[in-house]
């Protein structure tokens, strides 16, 4: 095995061991829309944005933040409660 292959194998083993996945959420967290501050969202924030940190305004309805499961719809903001689905 070459050094490159060994490095790649080690990185793969580490990601498997740490539970790294493509999914951004787990059973202990949920996506909560409308609760992040401008530039503090965790990923996609509607049309014209790409990913983390791209929301344009505080509490943008189509921008989400990962929060502890069960807390989203209880989270109060100046624009209302958090939502499990994008807000208009």
Backbone torsions as a table, in degrees:
resi	resn	phi	psi	omega
1	UNK	NA	132.2	179.6
2	UNK	-76.9	166.4	179.7
3	UNK	-60.4	-39.3	179.2
4	UNK	-63.7	-44.5	179.2
5	UNK	-63.9	-39.9	179.5
6	UNK	-64.6	-40.7	178.8
7	UNK	-64.6	-44.5	178.9
8	UNK	-63.1	-42.9	179.1
9	UNK	-63.2	-40.5	179.1
10	UNK	-65.1	-41.7	178.9
11	UNK	-64.3	-41.3	178.4
12	UNK	-63.8	-44.4	179.2
13	UNK	-61.8	-40.0	179.2
14	UNK	-65.4	-42.3	-179.7
15	UNK	-67.1	-35.8	177.1
16	UNK	-68.2	-42.6	-178.5
17	UNK	-65.6	-33.4	-178.2
18	UNK	-89.9	-2.3	177.1
19	UNK	79.2	21.5	179.5
20	UNK	-63.9	130.6	178.8
21	UNK	-138.3	169.5	177.8
22	UNK	-78.4	-21.9	-178.3
23	UNK	-72.9	131.3	-176.6
24	UNK	-80.6	-10.1	-177.5
25	UNK	-120.3	164.4	173.8
26	UNK	-133.4	-178.5	180.0
27	UNK	-68.1	-18.5	-178.8
28	UNK	-94.0	-3.8	177.8
29	UNK	-133.1	164.7	176.9
30	UNK	-147.4	154.0	175.6
31	UNK	-75.8	128.8	-179.8
32	UNK	-122.9	116.6	-177.6
33	UNK	-88.0	144.5	173.9
34	UNK	81.5	15.5	-178.0
35	UNK	-117.9	-10.1	-176.4
36	UNK	-86.2	153.2	174.8
37	UNK	-82.7	160.8	179.1
38	UNK	-52.7	129.1	178.7
39	UNK	75.5	6.5	-176.9
40	UNK	-118.2	11.1	178.9
41	UNK	-71.6	159.7	-178.8
42	UNK	-84.6	-30.8	174.9
43	UNK	-160.2	-156.7	-168.5
44	UNK	-34.7	134.0	-176.4
45	UNK	-128.9	52.5	175.9
46	UNK	80.0	-175.0	-177.2
47	UNK	-57.4	137.7	177.4
48	UNK	83.9	4.3	178.1
49	UNK	-123.0	164.1	-177.2
50	UNK	-114.8	-61.8	-177.4
51	UNK	-157.1	-149.2	-172.9
52	UNK	-47.8	134.6	176.2
53	UNK	78.2	14.0	-174.7
54	UNK	-104.9	2.6	178.1
55	UNK	-67.8	148.7	-172.7
56	UNK	-96.6	-26.7	-176.8
57	UNK	-136.3	159.3	174.8
58	UNK	-62.6	138.5	174.3
59	UNK	60.5	33.8	178.3
60	UNK	-59.4	127.3	-172.1
61	UNK	-65.1	-24.3	-179.9
62	UNK	-106.5	14.0	175.7
63	UNK	-105.9	136.5	-178.2
64	UNK	-118.3	159.8	177.2
65	UNK	-133.5	139.0	174.9
66	UNK	-74.1	130.4	178.4
67	UNK	-131.6	166.2	177.5
68	UNK	-61.0	134.3	-179.0
69	UNK	-53.5	135.6	178.3
70	UNK	89.3	-4.3	-177.5
71	UNK	-104.0	-17.0	-172.7
72	UNK	-55.1	-58.7	-173.5
73	UNK	-70.6	-3.9	176.0
74	UNK	-99.9	-7.7	-176.9
75	UNK	-78.6	119.9	-178.8
76	UNK	-94.9	137.5	174.8
77	UNK	-131.4	170.3	175.6
78	UNK	-62.1	-16.7	179.6
79	UNK	-105.7	14.3	179.3
80	UNK	113.0	-163.1	-177.9
81	UNK	-86.5	157.9	174.2
82	UNK	-65.0	162.0	-177.3
83	UNK	-136.2	146.0	176.4
84	UNK	-81.7	-7.5	176.6
85	UNK	-127.8	156.1	179.8
86	UNK	-57.6	142.8	177.7
87	UNK	-98.1	147.0	177.5
88	UNK	-71.6	NA	NA
